[in-house]
Every structure is written in C-alpha cells, then in structure tokens.
Amino acid sequence: MQDDLVSSVSSSHFEESSQLCAPQLTVLWRQMTQEACSCNDPLVRGLLATGVRSHSSFASALAALIGRKLGDRSVAADALSELVKESFDAEPDIVCAAAADLLAIRERDPACPDFVTPFLFFKGYHAVQTYRVGRWLWLSGRRHLALHMQSRASELFSVDIHPAAQLGRRILFDHGTGIVVGETSIIEDDVSILQNVTLGGTGKHCGDRHPKVRRGVLIGAGAKVLGNIEIGEGAKIGAGSIVLEPVPPFTTVVGNPARKVGVRHKGMPALNMDQTLPPIDYII
C-alpha cells in the first residue's frame, strides 16, 4: 500500500496552492496513522502515540514534533509548537511543502521503509522543516526568533540553514549531518544533498555571495560549493568536490578543483540518487 501511495500521491503532485494539496495530505496522514498502529514493540508505542496517533492531522503532528525537538529553557516546547501552528495558519504552503519533502524522501531513499520513519527520525527532514518555519519568521520581521530556530536546529541536527536562504520543495537532505546553507543560497525544487555539503561564500564580502542550485541537482557527500555561482539544472557534483565555478546543466563535475567529466547526461540525478561517475581522465 505504501508504494501505491507513493505513486498515486507523488511528491510532484503537491501543487503550489495549499488548497490543491489538502486531499493528498489527508491520504498521507491516513497512511501514517496506519503505519503507527502496526508496530507492536511496547517500548515504541508511546513514541508513536505522542508523535503520530495522538494528533488529528499532519500539520498538528509536525508542529508538535518541531516544538518537542527544539524547545528549551529559552523557548518552551509548548510555546514553540504554538508558534509553528501560527506559521502554518499564516502560510499553509509550509505544510504542503513539508509533506512533499516527506514523499520525496520515501521515493528516493532506499533506507526509508515507510513515511513514519523519516517523519520521526530523520534529522535532515527535521532541519528542513525547522528552516521553513524560520524562513516565515524571517520574512515576517521576527529575525531574532528566526535565528534562534536556526541556532537550535544547528545544535540538535548539525544542519545549519540560514533562514534567509531560499529552498524549494521536494528537498532531500540525506543523513543531514554537517550540511551548511548560506544566507543568499537558493535551492530549487527536486534537489538531493548528502552529508557534509557546504553552500558557502568565498570570503567576508557582503551581498549575494552564495550558490544557486537549480532543479534536479545531486550534490555528493562532502562537496563544497563556494561563491555566487550557478549549478545548472540536472547537474551532478561528485563526493568531496570543491566547486568554485558555474556548472552547466546536466553536467557531472568532480575533483578539487571540480572539473567536467564524461558527456552531458539526461534526466535529474537527484531523483534517482545515482552517484556513479563516468570514467575520469585526470588525477589530482
């Protein structure tokens, strides 16, 4: 049934309008509650009840999860959950984007057996959803609170996304640990990024100074993409690469400094998570 849901409620079906995604959210939430009821481990039942079964909707569960994860003595968990609900009420597309991200993980990550697993346990997913709330706060002029959310997410998840950065939908931060996304970065829809990736600047200059990652890009583990450069649609960046120059669409680059390898490919590597590289004709 999970595979049927993935195919019938694909992440690409979550349209820009929050009204259009409401039926799909209902289907997704029904599936998640069924998954939560199927576990018989007595030590996990309470976690599944708190995280999923005790809530009436996907939005309610997500708000409680973010509040529970990020709450501390500075901002209590209950108060933070209410803040997240406020952001959802003001900007319902945040919820739709969060659901689309969850479906993207289920589609792309072979380590993801269902929807409940990434929702409750994948810190890359948690970091992106925390960013989405922080982004709303940033745009609402509540910048210190947005930076508090960024700081807490960095402490808890080892993922640092500036709330001024722009992230699309269907984003996968696989494993998540060590990912850094700078203030003027743009990550478009359908992008997959692995652990220890940096989208950073090249110095202390101000202004537009971070990468623009276009749709369908796959960035391998440990890659560093630095400066106000464009990573073209469907590009692939090999693990450990240092990228200092723009990458054309549908091109694979690898190395330090990164260079083009092979011929232009077709399709979106972020969707199939194909991290293999064509033959490399040089040695660093």
Secondary structure as GFF3:
##gff-version 3
##sequence-region A 1 284
A	DSSP	alpha_helix	2	8	.	.	.	ID=ss1
A	DSSP	three_ten_helix	11	13	.	.	.	ID=ss2
A	DSSP	alpha_helix	18	37	.	.	.	ID=ss3
A	DSSP	alpha_helix	42	48	.	.	.	ID=ss4
A	DSSP	pi_helix	49	53	.	.	.	ID=ss5
A	DSSP	alpha_helix	58	70	.	.	.	ID=ss6
A	DSSP	alpha_helix	77	90	.	.	.	ID=ss7
A	DSSP	alpha_helix	93	108	.	.	.	ID=ss8
A	DSSP	alpha_helix	116	121	.	.	.	ID=ss9
A	DSSP	alpha_helix	123	139	.	.	.	ID=ss10
A	DSSP	alpha_helix	143	157	.	.	.	ID=ss11
A	DSSP	beta_strand	160	161	.	.	.	ID=ss12
A	DSSP	beta_strand	166	167	.	.	.	ID=ss13
A	DSSP	beta_strand	172	173	.	.	.	ID=ss14
A	DSSP	beta_strand	180	181	.	.	.	ID=ss15
A	DSSP	beta_strand	186	187	.	.	.	ID=ss16
A	DSSP	beta_strand	192	193	.	.	.	ID=ss17
A	DSSP	beta_strand	198	200	.	.	.	ID=ss18
A	DSSP	beta_strand	212	213	.	.	.	ID=ss19
A	DSSP	beta_strand	218	219	.	.	.	ID=ss20
A	DSSP	beta_strand	224	226	.	.	.	ID=ss21
A	DSSP	beta_strand	230	231	.	.	.	ID=ss22
A	DSSP	beta_strand	236	237	.	.	.	ID=ss23
A	DSSP	beta_strand	242	243	.	.	.	ID=ss24
A	DSSP	beta_strand	252	254	.	.	.	ID=ss25
A	DSSP	beta_strand	259	261	.	.	.	ID=ss26
A	DSSP	alpha_helix	269	272	.	.	.	ID=ss27
###
